[in-house]
Amino acid sequence: MPEARLSFAEHYHERTKYAPETLARKSQGLDWNTQPSPYKDYKIGTVYDLKPYLTEEIQSDRDGLLASRWRRLSRLLFCSYGLTARVPTVTGEDFYLRSAPSAGGLYPAEVYLISAGTPLLSAGIYNYQVRTHSLIHFWQDSNVWVNLQKACFGHPTLQNTRMVIAITAVFQRSAWRYQDRAYRRIFLDTGHLLGNIELASSIEDYQSYLIGGFDDEAVNELLFLDKQVEGAIAIAPIVDLQDEERTGRGQESREPMQRLNMPKGLMTAFPSPVVSSYPQISDGELLAYLHQATQIAEMPKQKAILEPASPIEINAQSDQGNKPDLDKYNFPFCSKVSTATESIHWGDDLEMLENTILQRRSTREYSGAKLELAELKAILDFTYQPQHYTDQGLDGSPDYFDLSLIETFVAVTGVEDLEEGCYYYAPKSQELRQIRFKNFREELHYLCLGQELGRDAGAVIFHTADLQKAVTKYGDRVYRYLHMDAGHLGQRLNLAAIGLGVGVSGIAGFFDDLVNEVLGIPNDEAVLYITTLGRPR
């Protein structure tokens, strides 16, 4: 009987793995003269300058309401993807860093606003001009919202808001450097951006949702994209919690904002077909073929798989006691360490969280000094236990595509009061379970492609997924969902670490199979992302 053929997503994952014997062959010199611009320009359109609203000293209109709305929208976009630092280069040209991290500083994502018509934004489509922190209204259309609803298969969130953030990818920005493996990085980078959108929404009294299942072709046409260059990859509806028509609240009210009572995870991730019949694809063409293979054009009929339990629902179940262990790995020999801890306090108005988003930088060097166990616990708590932060005004059940598919392992080489080794992190039970007993410092250095960050970190966090199981549930499109969810978690790790004064850096380039071999992670767990934590040098 012939062996079952891999789905194309699995095939792509195998073909784009790094291995010691093939990395040199896959690497190539970069032609800096051909690097794509990280900015998109429009020749025509109405420009709305958002820079004046980044400060409190702004010109108010008659009642100050519109000025306040502009300020909140301006800061939402700035915290999500704005330029936050300038770095001089040897060429004399300045390079600008953004609030969301990006592999190689290539920033493949573009951000659009689609408005059904609001007091600020007339109906149509806007591009966020990152370089000038402005919006350009390049298409005015009263039917745009109806077309968006059709393209999103009537997603119920679009009935409760008048604005969405649409995220696209300009593929060549990343592929110029990372070739076919860029597809992984593009969606990890988008996950970072989604993490910022989620948290910045809470800071500015919005509530964000997430749509990953949509008619790709229809959304691309709606945004007037050249599909050979750019493609839509995520849609985030944004609900204004200060909307007086919905809340009946006055502008001066300082009561906590009421979260929209709508289930999270509803119709967030739709499946695509599983592509198991495909031609021989040459290197350099895998990225484009995978993106095409993961597109959908109509709403799937299997509704039962479209509503994964949200993180908060699963955590609530595990808190009831006498329930079966819902976490994946629970070996009898595991020594277990509780990660229950006090939550990070982000300030009375979340001002510390906003400052952390804007000041976040990837750490370039670690000293090798040890971390405190309390720091590691707090970082894990903020990342995986969002329900602990509702009293601070954060979303206790943020939208992900399907976190039940993501597993977390932690390699500990330098944490006070925590034995060296590899641990499985059980988020529902809130504990670290030791599965290997060894210091992996030298192995981590090697499998992270010789980056000293892997060697000198105190803890290295790995996000993995059973790719075959995930494809069975969502088809090949799950490859998008897995990497955006891993990037979203990675951004929360980033911000928690920076907020505590811990160094942090994500790594998307690694010897894939060596991770499983060295750490004892089962072979069916595909490694998605690595985040290193350590003392900055």
C-alpha positions as a printed Julia matrix, in Angstrom:
537×3 Matrix{Float64}:
   0.0    0.0    0.0
   1.58   3.35  -1.0
   2.6    5.67   1.81
   0.27   8.66   2.34
   1.7   11.83   0.84
   2.37  14.84   3.03
   0.05  17.81   2.75
   1.73  20.74   1.03
   2.04  22.63   4.31
   3.93  19.66   5.79
   5.98  19.36   2.6
   6.84  23.05   2.77
   7.85  22.74   6.41
  10.2   19.83   5.62
  11.67  21.57   2.58
  12.42  24.8    4.47
  14.07  23.24   7.51
  17.6   24.33   8.3
  20.15  21.56   8.74
  23.93  21.82   9.22
  24.68  20.03   5.96
  22.32  22.17   3.84
  22.37  25.64   5.39
  25.41  26.83   3.47
  23.86  25.69   0.2
  20.6   27.51   0.94
  22.34  30.7    2.0
  23.24  33.3   -0.6
  24.79  36.71  -0.65
  22.44  39.65  -0.39
  22.24  42.28  -3.1
  21.53  45.38  -1.04
  20.71  47.32  -4.2
  17.62  45.17  -4.75
  16.21  45.26  -1.22
  12.5   46.17  -1.38
  11.36  49.3    0.4
   9.6   48.62   3.73
   7.08  51.38   2.93
   4.16  51.57   0.53
   3.34  54.87  -1.15
   0.13  56.12  -2.73
   0.17  58.85  -5.39
  -3.36  60.08  -4.7
  -5.71  60.22  -1.72
  -6.71  62.39   1.21
  -4.07  62.47   3.97
  -4.98  62.58   7.66
  -1.97  63.56   9.77
  -2.01  61.64  13.06
   1.18  63.07  14.56
  -0.45  66.01  16.4
  -2.57  63.56  18.39
   0.4   61.76  19.92
   0.61  64.47  22.58
  -1.9   65.74  25.07
  -1.51  69.34  23.86
  -3.82  69.17  20.87
  -6.33  71.57  19.4
  -9.79  70.5   20.57
 -12.97  70.94  18.6
 -16.05  72.46  20.19
 -16.63  69.66  22.71
 -13.29  67.85  22.54
 -14.93  64.58  21.53
 -13.52  64.29  18.03
 -10.06  65.32  19.22
 -10.2   62.57  21.84
 -11.24  60.01  19.24
  -8.44  61.05  16.91
  -5.97  60.78  19.76
  -7.07  57.25  20.64
  -6.93  56.08  17.03
  -3.55  57.73  16.53
  -2.06  56.01  19.58
  -3.63  52.66  18.69
  -1.86  52.67  15.33
   1.37  54.08  16.75
   1.58  51.45  19.51
   0.71  48.72  17.03
   3.19  49.46  14.25
   4.6   52.98  14.55
   8.21  54.09  14.11
   9.75  54.19  17.58
  13.52  54.48  17.06
  16.03  55.74  14.52
  19.27  53.89  13.86
  22.05  55.46  11.75
  23.67  53.19   9.16
  27.06  53.12   7.42
  25.4   54.4    4.24
  24.33  57.58   6.01
  20.66  56.72   5.66
  18.66  56.32   8.84
  16.93  53.01   9.52
  13.73  53.14  11.56
  12.56  50.5   14.02
   8.9   49.88  14.79
   6.89  48.98  17.86
   6.42  45.41  16.57
   9.58  43.32  16.03
  10.38  41.91  12.6
  12.93  39.33  11.49
  15.86  41.15   9.96
  14.03  44.47  10.38
  12.25  43.82   7.06
   8.67  44.64   8.16
   6.67  42.72   5.55
   3.23  43.71   6.93
   1.08  46.56   5.64
  -1.76  47.94   7.76
  -5.06  49.16   6.32
  -8.19  50.56   7.95
 -11.56  49.72   6.43
 -14.35  52.0    7.64
 -18.1   51.58   7.33
 -18.37  55.28   8.11
 -17.57  56.72  11.53
 -17.44  60.24  13.05
 -13.75  60.25  12.12
 -13.46  58.19   8.96
 -15.9   58.29   6.08
 -16.65  54.97   4.44
 -13.79  53.55   2.45
 -10.26  52.2    2.67
  -7.23  53.8    4.3
  -3.58  52.8    4.35
  -1.52  53.5    7.46
   1.52  55.42   6.26
   4.04  54.3    8.86
   6.81  56.64   7.74
   4.71  59.78   8.32
   2.27  58.4   10.92
  -0.72  59.33   8.81
  -3.69  57.73   7.09
  -4.27  58.07   3.38
  -7.86  57.65   2.24
  -7.28  56.18  -1.19
 -10.72  54.67  -1.87
 -14.12  56.07  -0.92
 -17.03  53.66  -1.22
 -20.27  53.38   0.74
 -20.55  49.69  -0.2
 -17.13  48.72   1.15
 -18.53  47.34   4.41
 -21.11  45.14   2.67
 -18.36  43.75   0.46
 -16.14  43.13   3.49
 -18.94  41.25   5.27
 -19.44  39.05   2.22
 -15.72  38.36   1.98
 -15.67  37.41   5.68
 -18.69  35.11   5.3
 -20.93  37.3    7.47
 -18.65  37.23  10.51
 -20.85  38.4   13.43
 -18.27  40.83  14.83
 -18.69  43.02  11.75
 -22.27  43.71  12.85
 -20.98  45.27  16.09
 -18.31  47.61  14.8
 -17.66  50.1   12.03
 -13.9   49.67  11.59
 -11.41  46.87  10.98
  -7.65  46.68  10.66
  -6.67  44.59   7.66
  -3.13  43.23   7.59
  -1.41  42.23   4.38
   2.04  40.89   3.57
   4.39  42.22   0.91
   6.13  38.9    0.43
   9.33  40.0   -1.28
  10.32  42.25   1.63
  11.15  39.1    3.61
  11.81  36.66   0.75
  14.6   38.94  -0.51
  16.64  37.79   2.47
  15.11  34.55   3.72
  13.95  33.0    0.43
  11.21  30.38   0.84
  11.52  30.18   4.63
  10.34  33.81   4.71
   6.74  32.57   4.82
   7.31  31.41   8.39
   8.8   34.75   9.4
   6.07  36.78   7.71
   3.4   35.17   9.85
   5.48  35.28  13.03
   5.96  39.02  12.39
   2.22  39.38  11.85
   1.64  37.62  15.16
   3.83  40.23  16.87
   1.69  42.93  15.27
  -1.53  41.22  16.37
  -0.21  41.07  19.92
   0.39  44.81  19.85
  -3.05  45.5   18.36
  -4.7   43.43  21.11
  -2.9   45.22  23.96
  -2.97  48.71  22.43
  -6.72  48.29  21.93
  -7.17  47.76  25.65
  -4.99  50.76  26.45
  -7.07  53.03  24.2
 -10.52  51.62  25.14
 -11.09  49.5   22.09
 -11.63  45.76  21.89
 -10.0   43.8   19.11
 -11.16  40.58  17.5
  -9.59  38.34  14.92
 -10.72  36.9   11.59
  -8.46  34.44   9.79
 -11.06  32.77   7.6
 -12.04  34.94   4.63
 -12.28  34.83   0.86
  -8.67  35.71   0.01
  -9.37  36.81  -3.54
 -12.29  39.01  -2.49
 -10.32  40.78   0.25
  -7.35  41.28  -2.07
  -9.64  42.88  -4.65
 -11.33  44.99  -1.97
  -7.92  46.42  -1.0
  -6.78  46.76  -4.64
  -3.74  44.55  -4.07
  -1.44  43.17  -6.71
  -1.76  39.54  -5.63
   1.61  38.69  -7.19
   3.22  41.09  -4.73
   0.93  41.41  -1.71
  -1.81  39.39  -0.04
  -4.28  39.8    2.83
  -3.45  37.55   5.78
  -5.47  38.72   8.82
  -8.41  40.95   9.67
  -8.9   42.51  13.11
 -12.3   44.11  13.82
 -11.95  46.97  16.3
 -14.87  47.79  18.6
 -14.91  51.27  20.15
 -15.81  50.86  23.83
 -16.39  54.6   24.17
 -19.03  54.66  21.46
 -21.84  56.6   23.17
 -24.51  55.15  20.92
 -23.61  51.64  22.12
 -22.63  52.25  25.73
 -24.82  55.22  26.7
 -21.82  56.66  28.55
 -20.71  60.26  28.66
 -17.25  61.35  27.56
 -16.2   62.27  31.11
 -17.11  58.91  32.65
 -14.13  57.21  34.3
 -15.85  53.91  35.1
 -14.15  50.77  33.72
 -15.13  50.17  30.12
 -17.62  47.36  29.53
 -16.25  44.64  27.3
 -18.4   43.61  24.35
 -20.32  40.49  25.32
 -19.53  38.33  22.32
 -17.79  34.94  22.41
 -14.11  34.93  21.45
 -12.82  32.28  19.06
 -16.15  32.27  17.18
 -15.54  31.71  13.45
 -11.96  32.9   13.9
 -10.14  30.12  12.03
 -11.67  28.48   8.96
 -10.09  25.43   7.29
  -8.81  25.27   3.77
  -8.55  22.1    1.69
  -5.65  19.73   2.32
  -3.47  19.82  -0.78
  -1.82  16.43  -1.17
  -1.51  16.39  -4.95
   1.05  18.88  -6.16
   3.85  19.01  -8.72
   7.54  19.13  -7.99
   8.13  22.69  -6.81
  11.54  24.25  -7.3
  13.35  26.14  -4.55
  12.33  29.77  -4.69
   8.74  28.9   -5.62
   7.62  27.19  -2.41
   6.43  30.37  -0.7
   4.14  31.47  -3.52
   2.73  27.96  -4.0
   1.97  27.55  -0.29
   0.2   30.89  -0.08
  -1.97  29.99  -3.05
  -2.64  26.5   -1.65
  -3.86  27.91   1.67
  -6.46  30.25   0.2
 -10.2   29.74   0.58
 -13.1   31.11  -1.44
 -16.19  30.0    0.46
 -17.35  29.28   3.98
 -16.68  25.65   4.93
 -19.64  23.46   5.86
 -17.98  21.76   8.87
 -19.03  24.32  11.47
 -18.19  22.02  14.39
 -14.48  22.71  14.08
 -14.79  26.47  13.85
 -15.25  27.25  17.52
 -12.15  26.28  19.54
 -12.36  26.89  23.28
 -10.82  30.2   24.27
  -7.89  30.32  26.72
 -10.07  31.77  29.45
 -12.71  29.06  29.05
 -10.12  26.31  29.29
  -8.49  27.91  32.32
 -11.87  28.28  34.0
 -12.49  24.58  33.49
  -9.13  23.63  34.99
  -9.79  25.8   38.06
 -12.89  23.79  39.02
 -10.88  20.95  40.51
 -11.28  17.18  40.05
 -11.01  17.63  36.29
  -8.81  15.52  34.04
  -5.47  17.06  33.14
  -6.09  19.04  29.96
  -2.4   19.67  29.21
  -0.64  17.39  26.77
   2.44  16.1   28.59
   2.19  14.76  32.12
   4.69  11.95  32.58
   4.8   10.13  35.93
   8.5   10.95  36.4
   8.05  14.7   35.88
   9.06  16.95  38.72
   6.61  19.85  38.76
   7.06  23.5   39.65
   4.04  25.74  40.11
   4.14  28.97  38.11
   1.35  30.67  40.08
   2.52  34.19  40.89
   1.47  37.78  41.36
   0.59  39.52  38.14
   2.72  42.27  36.64
   1.19  45.66  37.49
   1.11  47.84  34.39
   0.05  51.1   36.07
  -3.33  52.54  36.96
  -4.04  53.53  33.34
  -1.77  50.92  31.72
   0.81  53.65  31.14
   3.67  51.27  31.94
   2.41  48.82  29.32
   2.2   51.56  26.71
   5.73  52.73  27.53
   6.97  49.14  27.33
   5.43  48.66  23.88
   7.1   51.83  22.62
  10.47  51.16  24.28
  10.71  47.45  23.47
  13.89  46.38  21.71
  15.3   42.95  20.96
  18.32  42.25  23.15
  21.51  41.66  21.17
  23.75  40.23  23.9
  23.27  38.44  27.21
  25.77  38.38  30.05
  25.12  34.75  31.02
  24.01  35.77  34.53
  21.04  33.94  36.01
  17.41  34.99  35.96
  15.16  34.91  39.0
  12.49  32.21  39.1
   9.94  34.89  39.99
  10.78  36.7   36.73
  10.23  33.59  34.63
   6.94  32.9   36.41
   5.7   36.45  35.82
   6.63  36.31  32.13
   4.74  33.04  31.68
   1.78  34.39  33.67
   1.34  37.47  31.49
   1.7   35.44  28.31
  -0.55  32.48  29.07
  -2.94  33.65  31.81
  -4.63  36.76  30.37
  -7.59  36.27  32.7
  -5.34  37.43  35.56
  -5.21  40.92  34.02
  -8.87  41.82  33.58
  -8.78  43.94  36.76
  -6.2   46.14  35.02
  -8.45  46.63  32.01
  -6.84  44.11  29.68
  -8.78  41.6   27.61
  -9.0   38.41  29.66
  -9.7   36.25  26.63
  -7.91  37.72  23.61
  -8.6   36.22  20.23
  -6.14  33.65  18.89
  -6.75  31.27  16.01
  -6.47  28.08  18.08
  -4.08  27.95  21.03
  -5.0   24.33  21.71
  -2.61  23.45  18.86
   0.42  25.22  20.38
   2.74  23.59  22.93
   5.44  25.32  24.97
   8.78  23.91  26.13
  11.37  25.78  28.21
  15.09  24.95  28.23
  16.51  26.24  31.52
  20.24  26.87  31.77
  20.4   29.72  34.27
  17.4   30.38  36.53
  17.85  30.69  40.29
  16.1   27.93  42.29
  15.14  26.01  39.14
  17.03  22.88  38.12
  18.68  22.92  34.72
  16.93  20.92  32.01
  14.0   20.95  29.62
  10.48  21.61  30.91
   7.06  21.36  29.37
   4.93  24.35  30.35
   1.36  23.29  31.21
  -0.66  26.52  30.9
  -3.95  25.09  32.12
  -2.35  23.61  35.23
   0.05  26.54  35.54
   3.17  24.49  36.13
   6.53  23.59  34.61
   7.07  19.84  34.21
  10.66  18.71  33.85
  11.16  16.17  31.08
  14.98  16.23  30.67
  17.72  16.76  33.23
  20.74  18.45  31.66
  22.34  21.8   30.97
  21.87  22.37  27.24
  23.85  25.6   26.94
  26.29  24.42  24.24
  23.61  22.56  22.31
  21.38  25.65  22.35
  24.26  27.7   20.98
  24.62  25.26  18.08
  20.96  24.7   17.22
  20.35  28.47  17.2
  22.77  28.63  14.25
  25.68  29.59  16.47
  23.98  32.68  17.86
  25.38  33.57  21.27
  21.89  34.51  22.39
  21.1   30.8   22.62
  24.25  30.08  24.61
  24.08  32.97  27.08
  20.33  33.01  27.77
  19.0   31.89  31.14
  15.91  30.3   29.58
  14.9   29.51  26.02
  11.21  29.08  25.18
  10.11  26.9   22.25
   6.68  26.98  20.62
   5.79  23.8   18.76
   2.76  22.15  17.13
   1.76  18.7   15.94
   1.59  19.77  12.31
  -0.17  16.65  11.03
  -2.9   16.98  13.67
  -3.24  20.7   12.93
  -3.58  20.09   9.17
  -6.25  17.47   9.84
  -8.26  20.1   11.72
  -7.79  23.18   9.53
  -6.2   22.06   6.29
  -3.03  23.65   4.93
  -4.23  27.12   5.97
  -3.35  26.15   9.54
   0.27  26.94   8.74
  -0.72  30.61   8.78
  -2.66  30.26  12.03
   0.09  28.39  13.88
   2.77  30.94  13.13
   0.57  33.97  13.85
  -0.43  32.44  17.19
   3.21  31.66  18.02
   4.18  35.24  17.13
   1.32  36.61  19.23
   2.51  34.6   22.23
   6.07  35.67  21.46
   5.11  39.34  21.58
   3.52  38.93  25.0
   6.74  37.21  26.14
   8.68  40.17  24.73
   6.66  42.79  26.53
   6.52  40.96  29.86
  10.29  40.5   29.8
  11.04  44.12  28.89
   8.57  45.32  31.51
  10.53  43.38  34.15
  13.95  44.49  32.91
  14.77  41.07  31.44
  16.45  40.79  28.05
  14.53  39.03  25.29
  14.98  38.15  21.65
  13.04  35.98  19.23
  14.81  33.53  16.93
  13.15  32.17  13.78
  16.29  30.6   12.3
  17.35  27.29  13.86
  18.25  23.7   13.03
  14.7   22.35  13.2
  15.28  18.65  13.8
  18.09  19.25  16.29
  15.64  21.02  18.59
  13.56  17.86  18.89
  16.62  15.67  19.26
  18.47  17.73  21.85
  15.52  18.61  24.06
  13.7   15.33  23.78
  10.68  16.95  22.17
   8.63  14.35  20.26
   9.34  14.22  16.54
   5.74  15.03  15.67
   6.13  18.48  17.24
   7.11  20.94  14.52
   9.17  23.79  15.98
   7.58  27.15  15.17
   9.46  29.78  17.14
  12.16  30.31  19.76
  12.26  33.12  22.33
  15.39  33.63  24.43
  15.39  35.27  27.88
  18.49  36.48  29.67
  20.34  39.24  31.48
  21.28  42.0   29.04
  25.02  42.6   28.77
